[in-house]
């Protein structure tokens, strides 16, 4: 009769003791496997949430950037292109350039399709006497923006209709002028197309007329003294790059930057980017803290369950040996050797460990599935992309994240469970194999 045959018969004879031992191993293995399954489900959920957060943030950032663009567009142009020989000190003190350049420069610049500037607009500015109103004004001739540089975009500075004039607040308020009135300027008749509210700068004493009219009034046909432009966001805060590109097209010019507008635009974009990045990082930090807490619980619970399993299996093995003292004495009297008795109890422990490992893996994976955070089902949005519902508002499509267990954890469970059962049963089995048959039968 083999050791395994004796072990199977002993198990059938003492089912409760065996079942309680297997249950203890199942609990220990289930704690190990379940903890790993929950942590891996948490990681997958985190990846899903972060991906959804990044997609949502990308969408929100695009909207936020558009809002900032609309807000900062009101700042106007932030680059001025002047003739090369214009002294900047005179330009700053006079508020206009005394030197001029060909009007054809603006068309040449607009057709170059530069990546650093957009919304290009020529102008001719000069302080003049308005004899009909007996005052000095800043006359600005403009022809609007070059279409090729602002294709598909709303112009920053709309053109002045032919035969019309646009007046700053001081000009129309002091003279009692309003939209629709006609005025004389240097002997020319213009219809007031628009008037502005107070701006608190030189615009309040500015009159805008079509560029051609301004050239004729100032006797500068085909000439301009400035080209206004808006830096593309790819060049915000990088004036040397703008100058380099413009110099290749218009070598006889110089570029100045209205620093406050450029910085405001650059800062608004950076702020939008920081807000988007911070939102994603906050989500990652929350999930990392939650994972750390769960790791701490798992790190405490798993060793305790292993220790409890070992003690429980050892006590049950001890009780089994004590109850079978008479049987052990009879088997030894019939010629069963000590190592065979030891093998009998250790074979029983191996069976306990194998069955406990199998049951623990199934139970641990099942617990992981029940306790795993629900994963939001992805659904395509109107744009055809997949988005996930926020974690704070689970939808009817929520479903549990299917658990997966690290193969190394499964292998450890399969190997450690029998080993744990053998170690726990080793001392009772050793004592049983060393009992003297005569003493055992006499006591029985």
C-alpha positions in Angstrom: 0.0 0.0 0.0 1.5 3.4 -1.1 1.8 6.6 0.9 -0.6 8.4 -1.4 -3.2 5.6 -1.0 -2.9 5.9 2.8 -3.2 9.7 2.6 -6.3 9.6 0.4 -8.0 7.2 2.8 -7.0 9.3 5.8 -8.5 12.4 4.0 -11.8 10.5 3.4 -11.9 9.4 7.0 -11.3 13.0 8.4 -13.0 15.2 5.9 -13.6 18.2 8.2 -10.0 18.5 9.4 -8.9 18.3 5.7 -11.5 20.8 4.5 -10.6 23.3 7.3 -6.9 23.1 6.3 -7.7 23.6 2.6 -9.9 26.6 3.6 -7.1 28.2 5.5 -4.8 27.9 2.4 -7.5 29.3 0.1 -7.9 32.4 2.3 -4.1 33.0 2.3 -3.8 32.5 -1.5 -6.9 34.5 -2.2 -5.5 37.5 -0.2 -2.3 37.3 -2.3 -4.0 37.0 -5.7 -6.8 39.3 -4.9 -4.5 42.1 -3.7 -2.5 41.8 -6.9 -5.7 41.7 -9.1 -7.0 44.8 -7.4 -3.8 46.8 -7.8 -3.5 45.8 -11.5 -7.2 46.8 -12.0 -6.4 50.1 -10.3 -3.5 50.7 -12.6 -5.6 50.0 -15.7 -8.4 52.2 -14.3 -5.8 54.9 -13.7 -4.5 54.6 -17.3 -8.0 54.9 -18.6 -8.9 57.9 -16.4 -5.6 59.7 -17.3 -6.1 59.0 -21.0 -9.7 60.3 -20.7 -8.5 63.3 -18.7 -5.8 64.1 -21.3 -8.4 63.9 -24.1 -10.8 66.0 -22.2 -8.1 68.5 -21.3 -6.9 68.7 -24.9 -10.4 69.5 -25.9 -10.8 72.1 -23.1 -7.4 73.6 -23.9 -8.3 74.1 -27.5 -11.5 75.9 -26.4 -9.5 77.8 -23.8 -6.9 78.9 -26.3 -9.6 80.0 -28.6 -11.0 82.1 -25.7 -7.6 83.6 -25.0 -7.1 84.3 -28.7 -10.4 86.2 -28.8 -9.5 88.1 -25.7 -5.9 88.9 -26.8 -6.9 89.8 -30.3 -8.3 93.0 -28.8 -4.7 93.9 -27.9 -4.2 94.5 -31.7 -1.0 94.3 -33.6 2.3 93.7 -31.7 4.9 94.2 -34.5 5.6 97.3 -36.5 7.8 97.2 -39.7 9.5 100.5 -40.4 11.8 101.9 -43.0 15.5 101.0 -42.4 16.6 104.6 -42.1 13.9 105.6 -39.7 15.4 106.9 -36.3 13.5 105.1 -33.6 13.9 108.0 -31.2 12.1 110.3 -33.6 9.4 107.6 -34.1 8.8 107.2 -30.4 8.6 111.0 -29.8 6.4 111.8 -32.9 4.2 108.6 -32.8 4.8 108.2 -36.5 7.6 107.5 -38.9 8.9 110.4 -41.0 10.6 108.1 -43.5 8.5 106.1 -46.0 8.8 102.9 -48.1 7.0 101.6 -51.1 3.5 100.3 -50.7 4.4 97.3 -52.7 6.4 96.0 -49.7 3.3 95.0 -48.0 2.1 92.9 -50.9 5.5 91.3 -51.2 5.5 90.4 -47.5 1.9 89.1 -47.6 2.7 86.8 -50.6 5.8 85.3 -48.8 3.6 83.2 -46.5 5.8 83.7 -43.4 5.2 81.4 -40.5 6.1 84.1 -37.9 3.7 86.9 -38.7 0.1 87.1 -39.8 -2.6 89.8 -40.2 -0.3 92.2 -42.2 -1.7 95.7 -42.7 0.0 98.8 -44.3 -0.5 102.3 -42.9 0.6 105.8 -43.5 0.5 108.0 -40.4 1.3 111.7 -39.8 0.3 114.5 -37.6 -1.5 117.2 -39.7 -3.6 120.3 -39.2 -7.3 119.8 -39.7 -8.1 123.3 -40.8 -11.8 122.8 -41.0 -11.9 121.9 -37.3 -9.0 124.1 -36.3 -7.0 121.4 -34.5 -4.1 119.0 -34.9 -4.9 115.3 -35.5 -3.1 112.1 -36.2 -4.1 111.1 -39.8 -3.9 107.4 -40.5 -4.4 106.0 -44.0 -5.2 102.2 -44.0 -6.2 99.8 -46.7 -7.0 96.9 -44.3 -5.2 93.6 -44.1 -3.7 91.6 -46.9 -6.1 88.7 -47.6 -3.4 86.1 -48.0 -2.1 86.6 -44.4 -5.5 86.5 -42.7 -7.3 83.9 -44.8 -10.3 82.5 -42.9 -9.7 84.8 -39.9 -11.5 87.9 -38.8 -9.4 91.0 -39.4 -8.0 92.8 -36.4 -8.3 96.2 -38.2 -11.2 96.4 -40.6 -10.6 98.6 -43.7 -12.2 102.0 -44.0 -14.8 102.1 -46.8 -14.0 104.4 -49.7 -15.2 108.0 -49.1 -15.5 107.3 -45.4 -13.7 108.4 -42.2 -13.5 106.9 -38.7 -13.0 109.3 -35.8 -11.5 108.9 -32.4 -13.5 110.0 -29.3 -12.0 113.5 -28.9 -12.5 114.4 -32.5 -16.2 113.5 -32.8 -17.1 114.4 -29.2 -15.7 117.9 -29.2 -17.1 118.7 -32.6 -20.5 117.1 -31.9 -20.1 114.7 -34.9 -21.9 111.4 -35.2 -22.1 108.5 -37.6 -23.6 109.4 -40.9 -22.5 113.1 -40.8 -20.3 114.4 -43.5 -17.0 116.3 -42.7 -14.4 118.2 -44.7 -10.7 117.3 -44.3 -8.1 119.2 -46.3 -10.8 120.1 -48.8 -12.0 116.5 -49.2 -15.5 115.4 -48.2 -15.9 112.2 -46.1 -18.8 110.5 -44.5 -18.4 109.3 -40.9 -18.6 105.6 -40.9 -17.8 104.9 -37.3 -16.8 106.7 -34.0 -14.9 105.3 -31.1 -15.5 105.5 -27.3 -12.6 106.9 -25.2 -9.5 104.7 -25.4 -7.1 106.8 -23.3 -4.4 107.0 -25.9 -3.5 108.6 -29.2 -6.5 106.8 -30.9 -8.7 109.5 -29.3 -7.2 112.2 -31.7 -6.9 109.9 -34.7 -8.8 110.0 -37.9 -8.7 106.9 -40.2 -9.2 107.3 -43.9 -8.6 105.0 -46.9 -4.8 104.7 -47.6 -5.1 106.2 -51.1 -6.8 109.3 -49.7 -4.2 109.7 -47.1 -1.4 109.4 -49.7 -3.0 112.2 -51.7 -3.6 114.4 -48.7 0.0 114.0 -47.6 1.3 114.1 -51.2 3.0 110.7 -50.8 1.6 108.6 -53.6 2.4 104.9 -53.4 4.1 105.3 -50.1 3.6 104.0 -46.6 5.6 104.5 -43.4 4.6 101.4 -41.5 3.4 97.8 -41.7 1.5 96.5 -38.8 1.6 92.7 -38.1 0.7 90.2 -35.5 3.2 87.6 -34.4 2.2 84.1 -34.9 2.0 82.1 -31.6 4.9 80.0 -32.8 7.1 83.2 -32.5 5.6 84.9 -29.4 8.5 86.3 -27.4 11.0 85.4 -30.2 11.6 88.8 -31.9 15.0 87.8 -33.5 13.2 85.0 -35.4 10.6 87.5 -36.7 13.3 89.9 -37.7 15.3 87.2 -39.5 12.4 86.1 -41.6 11.3 89.7 -42.5 14.8 90.7 -43.4 15.0 87.9 -46.0 11.9 89.4 -47.7 12.4 93.1 -47.0 16.0 93.9 -46.3 15.5 97.7 -46.3 13.2 97.5 -43.2 13.5 97.2 -39.4 11.2 95.6 -36.9 10.1 96.8 -33.5 7.9 94.8 -31.1 5.2 96.2 -28.8 6.5 94.1 -25.8 3.5 94.3 -23.6 1.1 92.8 -26.2 3.6 90.1 -27.1 4.1 89.1 -23.5 0.4 89.1 -22.8 -0.2 86.7 -25.7 2.7 84.5 -24.7 1.6 84.4 -21.1 -2.0 83.6 -21.9 -0.9 80.6 -24.0 1.5 79.4 -21.3 -1.2 79.8 -18.7 -3.6 77.7 -20.7 -0.8 75.0 -21.1 0.0 75.0 -17.4 -3.6 74.7 -16.5 -4.1 71.7 -18.8 -0.9 70.0 -17.6 -1.8 70.7 -13.9 -5.2 69.1 -14.4 -3.7 65.9 -15.7 -0.9 65.9 -13.0 -3.5 66.3 -10.2 -5.4 63.3 -11.5 -2.2 61.2 -11.6 -1.3 62.3 -8.1 -4.7 61.4 -6.7 -4.5 58.0 -8.3 -0.9 57.5 -7.1 -1.9 58.3 -3.5 -4.8 55.9 -3.7 -2.6 53.1 -5.0 0.0 53.7 -2.3 -2.8 53.3 0.4 -4.0 50.1 -1.2 -0.4 48.8 -1.5 0.1 49.5 2.2 -3.1 47.6 3.2 -2.1 44.7 0.9 1.4 44.7 2.2 0.0 44.3 5.8 -2.9 41.9 5.0 -1.0 39.4 2.9 1.8 38.5 5.3 -0.8 38.3 8.2 -3.0 36.0 6.2 0.0 33.8 5.4 1.1 33.6 9.0 -2.5 32.9 10.1 -2.8 30.1 7.5 0.5 28.5 8.6 -0.6 28.6 12.3 -4.1 27.2 11.5 -2.8 24.4 9.3 -0.1 23.5 11.9 -2.7 23.3 14.7 -5.0 21.1 12.5 -2.1 18.9 11.7 -1.2 18.6 15.3 -4.8 17.7 16.2 -4.8 15.1 13.4 -1.6 13.5 14.7 -2.9 13.4 18.2 -6.2 11.8 17.2 -4.4 9.2 15.1 -1.8 8.0 17.7 -3.4 4.6 17.9 -3.5 4.2 14.1 0.1 5.3 13.8 1.1 2.7 16.4 -0.7 -0.1 14.5 0.8 0.9 11.2 4.3 1.0 12.7 3.7 -2.5 14.3 2.7 -3.8 10.9 6.0 -2.6 9.5 5.5 0.9 8.2 8.7 2.8 8.5 9.2 6.2 10.2 10.0 7.9 6.9 6.8 6.4 5.4 4.7 7.9 8.3 6.4 11.2 7.8 5.7 11.0 4.1 2.0 10.2 4.8 1.5 13.4 6.7 3.6 15.5 4.3 1.7 14.1 1.3 -1.5 15.2 2.9 0.0 18.7 3.4 1.0 18.8 -0.3 -2.6 18.0 -1.3 -3.9 20.6 1.0 -1.5 23.2 -0.5 -2.4 22.3 -4.1 -6.1 22.4 -3.6 -5.8 25.6 -1.5 -3.8 27.2 -4.3 -6.3 26.4 -7.0 -9.2 27.5 -4.9 -7.4 30.7 -3.7 -6.6 31.7 -7.3 -10.2 31.4 -8.3 -11.5 33.2 -5.2 -8.9 35.9 -5.4 -9.7 36.7 -9.0 -13.4 36.7 -8.3 -13.0 39.1 -5.3 -10.8 41.3 -7.5 -13.6 41.4 -10.1 -16.2 42.3 -7.5 -14.2 45.0 -5.8 -12.5 46.5 -8.8 -13.5 50.1 -9.7 -16.0 50.4 -12.4 -14.6 51.3 -15.8 -16.5 53.7 -17.9 -17.6 52.4 -21.2 -16.2 54.5 -24.0 -18.6 56.0 -26.5 -17.8 58.0 -29.6 -18.6 61.7 -29.4 -19.8 64.0 -32.2 -16.3 64.4 -33.5 -15.9 60.7 -33.9 -13.4 60.3 -31.0 -13.8 58.2 -27.9 -14.2 59.9 -24.6 -14.9 58.6 -21.1 -17.4 59.9 -18.6 -15.9 61.6 -15.5 -15.1 59.3 -12.7 -17.3 61.3 -10.4 -20.4 60.6 -12.4 -20.6 56.8 -13.3 -23.0 56.2 -16.1 -25.3 53.4 -16.9 -22.6 52.0 -19.1 -20.2 51.5 -16.2 -18.7 48.0 -16.0 -16.2 46.4 -13.7 -12.6 46.4 -14.8 -11.7 42.8 -15.5 -8.9 41.7 -13.2 -5.6 40.2 -14.4 -3.0 38.7 -12.2 0.7 38.9 -12.7 1.9 35.4 -13.9 4.7 35.5 -11.3 2.1 35.9 -8.6 0.2 32.9 -9.9 3.4 30.9 -10.0 4.3 32.0 -6.4 0.8 31.0 -5.2 1.1 27.5 -6.8 4.6 27.0 -5.3 4.2 28.7 -1.9 0.8 27.2 -0.9 2.1 23.5 -0.9 5.4 24.7 0.7 3.4 26.6 3.4 1.3 23.6 4.2 4.3 21.3 4.3 6.2 23.7 6.6 3.2 24.1 8.9 2.7 20.3 9.1 6.4 19.4 9.3 6.7 19.4 13.2 3.5 17.4 13.8 4.5 14.9 11.1 8.0 14.6 12.4 6.7 13.9 15.9 4.3 11.3 14.5 7.1 9.5 12.7 9.3 9.3 15.8 6.7 7.8 18.1 7.6 4.4 19.6 4.9 1.9 18.5 4.9 0.1 21.8 4.4 3.2 23.8 1.7 4.4 21.4 -0.3 1.2 21.6 0.0 1.0 25.4 -1.3 4.5 25.7 -4.1 3.8 23.2 
